[in-house]
Amino acid sequence: MNTSSGAGIIGIKGSPAYTAAKHGVIGLTKAAALDYAAQNIRVNAVCPGYIETPMMDRFTGGTAEGRAKVVSEEPIGRMGRAEEIAEAVLWLCSDAASFTVGHALIVDGGQTVQ
């Protein structure tokens, strides 16, 4: 299981290195998935959006205005919770996802759909 982000799916203005790194994680996921699929080893990635974490407090400056700007970019109208990402990871690791190989699962409240 790898962790990318929405930046692995779309470009992020002003963050070329971060965007390139997250795109690279998705490429690595796909290549590794092909290398190991025949051995029944599944490799996938999760791509979280804005998640309510201490890191997000640093990103928003810990201000109401900063949080409001982030939330305004989320079609769902809120940031995600860490538990929502954990549930996606658990699903990808479970037998329920046994036919899911090389996938980048976006869990971002619709941010990259825009």
Protein Blocks (a to p, Z undefined) as FASTA:
>chain_A
ZZddfklmmccehilmlmmmmmmmmmmmmmmmmmmmmnopacddddddddddfklmmmno
opaklmmmmmmmpmnopacdfklmmmmmmmmmmmklmmgghiacddehhmmmZZ
